[in-house]
Amino acid sequence: MARPPETIRLPARGWRIDRRKALVVAALCWVGFALMGGLVSSGRTGSFDKPGLLFWRTGAGLVPKGPKFLLEWVRDITSLGGILLRNLVAIGAVSALLFLRLRREAILLALTVIGAWIVEGTIKALVGRPRPEIVPHLTEAGGASFPSGHAFNSAVVYIAIALAFATLSARQSVRLTIIGTAIVLSLVIAWSRVWLGVHFPSDVTAGWLGGAGWAFLAAALLQRPAEKAAESKTAEKLDPTEK
């Protein structure tokens, strides 16, 4: 016996981020980034960086305390901010948003992530800070140290994804939970870089502030261009012009 076709109901938007509030949050994050960058360029982060790297380490090898499996856990956590997994998550999120017909959010997320590559790469090239040599590196890491690419880009990707999917709920408690979870996850990824000895605490602090700042700045400034691009795409599908 044939079953009747199932109808898929796509969710409706229940919220849109307040551009003014997003700009305030972005400004606060970028002020913190600028302050940390100034301290790094003037060499005044030693009292913060060295104790942060040595905290929770023991023995002549200066390895972190704890069982061996903890090291693998931290490596797994840090991989969530690596180029491969981070971008796979971003691509999956964009695909899901397109499936849900949330083209504005999908375009905004893509623009945010692409813009973050340019911003973070430019800052790294300009500062050119070497990686710490105080403690052993417990994972492979290359390139300049400031700002932490894992901290910057994981904050961008996970917070931007959270902001995109938060639009599906009209309940503030749900939205705050989604965004708060993304913030905590990106902070844990940032912390893992110090634990593994490949970044100074100032690198990940500035990296996370810059990444969060860019996520909220893009949400405010790129929202309307993304909306126009989504509307033009929809119009083309509804009324395609013949060549």
C-alpha positions in Angstrom: 0.0 0.0 0.0 1.5 3.4 -1.0 2.0 5.9 1.7 0.9 9.5 1.2 3.7 11.9 0.5 5.1 13.7 3.6 5.1 17.4 3.7 8.2 19.1 5.1 7.5 22.4 6.9 10.5 24.8 6.8 11.0 26.9 9.9 10.2 30.5 9.9 12.5 33.2 11.2 11.7 34.3 14.7 14.4 36.8 15.3 16.9 39.2 13.7 20.0 40.5 15.5 19.9 44.1 16.6 22.5 45.9 14.5 23.2 48.5 17.1 23.8 45.9 19.9 26.0 43.9 17.5 28.1 46.9 16.8 28.5 47.7 20.5 29.6 44.1 21.2 32.0 44.2 18.2 33.4 47.6 19.4 34.1 46.2 22.9 35.8 43.2 21.5 38.0 45.2 19.1 39.0 47.6 21.8 40.2 44.6 23.9 42.0 43.3 20.9 43.7 46.7 20.3 44.8 46.9 23.9 46.2 43.4 23.9 48.0 44.1 20.6 49.5 47.3 22.0 50.8 45.4 25.0 52.3 42.7 22.8 54.0 45.2 20.4 55.5 47.0 23.4 56.7 43.8 25.1 54.6 44.2 28.2 52.8 40.9 28.3 55.6 38.9 30.1 53.9 39.0 33.4 50.8 37.5 31.8 52.3 35.2 29.2 54.9 33.3 31.1 52.8 32.4 34.2 50.0 31.5 31.8 52.2 29.1 29.9 53.8 27.6 33.0 50.5 27.2 34.9 49.6 23.6 35.5 52.9 22.3 34.3 55.3 20.2 36.2 58.6 18.4 36.0 61.8 19.1 34.1 60.0 18.7 30.8 57.3 21.2 31.7 54.5 19.0 30.6 50.9 19.6 31.8 49.7 17.7 34.8 47.1 15.0 34.4 46.6 11.6 32.8 47.9 10.9 29.3 44.4 10.6 27.8 43.8 14.3 28.8 46.4 15.3 26.2 44.5 13.5 23.5 41.3 15.1 24.6 42.9 18.6 24.3 44.2 17.7 20.9 40.7 16.7 19.8 39.4 20.0 21.1 42.0 22.0 19.4 41.3 20.2 16.1 37.8 21.7 16.1 39.5 25.1 15.5 41.8 23.7 12.8 41.5 24.5 9.1 39.9 21.2 8.0 37.3 20.6 10.7 36.4 24.2 11.2 35.8 24.7 7.5 33.9 21.5 7.2 31.6 22.6 10.0 31.2 26.0 8.2 30.4 24.4 4.9 27.9 22.0 6.6 26.2 25.0 8.3 25.9 26.9 5.1 24.5 23.9 3.3 21.9 23.3 6.1 20.8 27.0 6.0 20.4 26.7 2.2 18.3 23.6 2.7 16.1 25.5 5.2 15.8 28.2 2.5 17.5 30.7 4.8 19.6 32.2 2.0 20.3 35.5 3.8 21.8 33.7 6.8 23.7 31.3 4.5 25.2 34.2 2.5 26.0 36.2 5.6 27.8 33.2 7.2 29.9 32.6 4.1 30.8 36.2 3.8 31.7 36.3 7.5 34.0 33.3 7.3 35.7 34.4 4.1 36.3 37.9 5.5 37.8 36.4 8.6 40.5 34.6 6.6 41.6 37.9 5.1 41.5 39.9 8.4 43.3 37.3 10.5 45.9 36.6 7.8 46.6 40.3 7.4 47.1 40.9 11.1 49.4 37.8 11.4 51.6 39.0 8.6 51.8 42.6 10.0 52.7 41.5 13.6 54.9 38.4 12.8 55.3 37.4 16.4 57.3 34.1 16.9 55.7 31.2 18.8 56.6 30.6 22.4 59.7 28.5 23.2 59.3 28.5 27.0 57.5 25.1 27.0 57.5 22.2 24.6 55.0 22.2 21.7 52.6 19.3 22.1 51.1 19.6 18.6 52.3 20.8 15.2 52.0 24.5 14.6 53.4 26.8 12.0 53.4 30.4 11.0 53.3 33.5 13.2 51.9 33.4 16.7 49.8 36.6 17.0 46.9 36.4 16.9 46.0 32.7 17.4 44.4 31.6 14.2 42.6 28.8 16.0 41.2 31.3 18.5 40.3 33.9 16.0 38.7 31.7 13.4 36.9 29.3 15.8 35.3 32.3 17.4 34.2 33.6 14.0 32.9 30.3 12.7 31.0 29.0 15.8 29.6 32.4 16.9 28.5 33.2 13.3 26.8 29.8 13.0 25.1 30.3 16.3 23.8 33.8 15.2 22.5 32.3 12.0 20.6 29.4 13.6 19.4 31.6 16.5 17.2 33.4 14.0 15.0 30.2 14.0 13.7 30.9 17.5 11.5 33.6 18.9 12.5 32.7 22.5 15.3 34.6 24.0 16.3 31.8 26.3 16.9 29.5 23.3 18.9 32.1 21.4 21.1 32.9 24.4 21.7 29.2 24.9 22.8 28.7 21.3 25.0 31.7 21.2 26.4 31.0 24.7 27.3 27.5 23.8 29.2 28.7 20.7 31.1 31.3 22.9 32.1 28.6 25.5 33.2 26.2 22.7 35.4 28.8 21.0 36.9 29.8 24.4 37.8 26.2 25.2 39.4 25.8 21.7 41.4 29.0 22.4 42.5 27.8 25.8 43.7 24.5 24.3 46.3 26.3 22.3 48.0 27.6 25.5 47.7 24.1 27.1 49.5 22.6 24.1 52.2 25.3 24.4 51.9 26.6 20.8 50.6 30.1 21.7 51.0 32.7 24.4 48.0 33.5 26.5 48.0 37.0 24.9 47.8 35.4 21.4 44.6 33.5 22.2 43.1 36.3 24.2 43.5 38.8 21.3 42.6 36.1 18.8 39.3 35.3 20.5 38.4 38.9 21.0 39.2 39.7 17.4 37.3 36.7 16.1 34.2 37.4 18.3 34.5 41.1 17.3 34.5 40.2 13.6 31.6 37.8 13.9 29.4 40.5 15.5 30.7 43.3 13.2 29.9 41.2 10.1 26.5 40.4 11.5 25.8 44.1 11.7 27.5 45.4 8.5 27.0 42.5 6.1 23.4 41.7 7.0 21.8 44.0 4.4 24.2 43.0 1.5 23.4 39.4 2.3 19.7 40.1 2.3 19.9 41.9 -1.1 21.9 39.0 -2.5 19.4 36.5 -1.2 16.5 38.5 -2.6 18.1 38.8 -6.1 18.7 35.0 -6.1 15.1 34.3 -5.2 13.8 36.7 -7.9 16.0 35.0 -10.5 14.5 31.7 -9.7 10.9 33.0 -9.7 11.3 35.0 -12.9 14.3 33.9 -14.8 15.3 36.1 -17.8 15.8 34.5 -21.1 19.1 35.2 -22.9 
